[in-house]
Amino acid sequence: MYKKRNDPPDTALQKNYGFTAVDDYDTRMYILPHLIDREDRERIIAEHRAAPRGQACQPGEPAPMHSKPLARLIDKLRVVPQAGKHTIVETKPWEEYTIGLLPGARGQAVELTEERYSTREDAEHAIFLKRLKALLEIYGIEM
């Protein structure tokens, strides 16, 4: 069957196989071992709940950082396609934060859900849990 001139090539490069394979390997080697064990996973979730955006710096002290497993997990959860990605929309300045879904194309409206939170940290943690659950489902792990 002949391809039209404007059809994108059907190659491994076009389908981004290299990135997907490396990403899957990194997930299985460096992230999943901490998520398979329920106690370890609960510790990571509790750490995120305590400081979803990190902790404040103190004068003369190095910046407190998330643990390595949590930092890797957060990086992994941030790299998802834009269409349908959860985001925070400040619906009432400093009072109300709503979970929205990105449209995936520039200029289109963000779809707001019914989920409302009184602090940005609560909204951040809610999104973290949603993305974590989606990741675990991909690898067949029950939350």
C-alpha positions as CSV (number, residue, x, y, z in Angstrom):
1,M,0.0,0.0,0.0
2,Y,1.3,3.4,-1.0
3,K,1.6,6.2,1.6
4,K,0.4,9.7,0.9
5,R,3.1,12.3,0.6
6,N,2.1,14.1,3.9
7,D,1.9,10.9,6.0
8,P,4.6,10.9,8.8
9,P,7.1,8.1,8.4
10,D,6.4,4.9,10.2
11,T,9.8,4.5,11.8
12,A,11.2,3.7,15.2
13,L,12.6,7.2,15.4
14,Q,9.2,8.7,14.6
15,K,7.5,6.5,17.2
16,N,10.2,7.5,19.8
17,Y,11.1,3.9,20.7
18,G,14.5,4.8,22.1
19,F,13.0,7.2,24.7
20,T,10.2,4.8,25.6
21,A,12.5,1.9,26.1
22,V,15.0,3.9,28.3
23,D,12.1,5.4,30.2
24,D,10.6,2.0,30.9
25,Y,14.0,0.6,32.0
26,D,14.6,3.5,34.3
27,T,11.1,3.2,35.8
28,R,11.5,-0.5,36.4
29,M,15.0,-0.1,37.9
30,Y,14.8,3.0,39.9
31,I,11.2,3.8,40.7
32,L,9.1,0.6,40.8
33,P,11.2,-1.1,43.5
34,H,10.1,1.6,45.9
35,L,6.5,1.4,44.9
36,I,6.0,-2.4,44.9
37,D,6.6,-2.6,48.7
38,R,3.5,-1.1,50.4
39,E,5.4,0.3,53.4
40,D,8.0,2.0,51.2
41,R,5.2,3.4,49.0
42,E,3.3,4.7,52.0
43,R,6.4,6.3,53.3
44,I,7.0,8.1,50.0
45,I,3.3,9.2,49.9
46,A,3.6,10.5,53.5
47,E,6.8,12.4,52.6
48,H,5.0,14.0,49.7
49,R,2.0,14.8,51.8
50,A,4.1,16.6,54.4
51,A,5.8,18.8,51.8
52,P,4.3,18.5,48.3
53,R,6.3,21.5,47.0
54,G,9.4,20.9,49.1
55,Q,10.4,22.5,52.4
56,A,11.4,26.1,53.1
57,C,15.1,26.9,53.3
58,Q,16.6,28.2,56.5
59,P,19.4,30.8,56.7
60,G,22.8,29.2,56.6
61,E,21.4,25.7,55.9
62,P,21.4,23.8,52.6
63,A,18.1,23.5,50.9
64,P,16.1,20.5,52.2
65,M,15.4,18.2,49.3
66,H,12.9,15.3,48.8
67,S,14.4,11.9,49.2
68,K,15.9,10.4,46.0
69,P,13.0,7.9,45.5
70,L,10.4,10.7,45.8
71,A,12.4,13.1,43.6
72,R,12.7,10.4,40.9
73,L,9.0,9.6,41.2
74,I,8.0,13.2,40.9
75,D,10.1,13.7,37.8
76,K,8.5,10.6,36.2
77,L,5.0,11.7,37.0
78,R,5.6,15.1,35.5
79,V,6.5,13.7,32.1
80,V,3.1,12.7,30.8
81,P,1.3,13.8,27.6
82,Q,-0.4,17.2,27.9
83,A,-3.8,16.1,26.8
84,G,-5.8,15.2,29.9
85,K,-2.9,16.1,32.2
86,H,-4.0,17.3,35.7
87,T,-3.2,20.8,36.6
88,I,-4.1,23.3,39.4
89,V,-6.3,26.3,38.6
90,E,-6.6,29.0,41.3
91,T,-10.3,29.7,41.1
92,K,-10.4,32.1,44.1
93,P,-7.1,33.8,44.8
94,W,-5.4,32.3,47.9
95,E,-8.7,30.6,48.8
96,E,-9.7,27.9,46.4
97,Y,-7.7,25.6,44.1
98,T,-9.5,23.5,41.5
99,I,-8.1,20.5,39.6
100,G,-8.3,21.0,35.9
101,L,-7.5,18.9,32.8
102,L,-5.3,20.3,30.1
103,P,-6.7,20.2,26.6
104,G,-3.4,19.2,24.9
105,A,-3.5,22.0,22.4
106,R,-2.5,25.6,22.9
107,G,-5.3,28.1,23.1
108,Q,-8.0,25.7,24.2
109,A,-9.8,26.0,27.6
110,V,-8.8,23.9,30.6
111,E,-11.6,21.7,31.7
112,L,-12.3,22.2,35.4
113,T,-13.4,19.3,37.6
114,E,-15.5,19.4,40.7
115,E,-12.5,18.8,43.0
116,R,-11.8,21.9,45.1
117,Y,-9.1,22.4,47.7
118,S,-8.4,25.2,50.2
119,T,-4.6,25.1,49.8
120,R,-2.3,24.7,46.9
121,E,-0.5,21.9,48.8
122,D,-3.7,19.8,49.1
123,A,-4.3,20.2,45.4
124,E,-0.6,19.3,44.6
125,H,-0.9,16.2,46.7
126,A,-4.2,15.2,45.1
127,I,-2.7,15.4,41.6
128,F,0.4,13.5,42.8
129,L,-2.0,10.6,44.0
130,K,-3.9,10.6,40.7
131,R,-0.7,10.4,38.6
132,L,0.8,7.8,41.0
133,K,-2.3,5.6,40.7
134,A,-2.2,5.9,36.8
135,L,1.5,4.9,36.8
136,L,0.8,1.9,39.1
137,E,-2.0,0.7,36.9
138,I,0.3,0.8,33.8
139,Y,2.6,-1.7,35.7
140,G,-0.2,-3.7,37.2
141,I,0.4,-2.7,40.8
142,E,-2.6,-2.1,43.1
143,M,-2.6,1.1,45.1
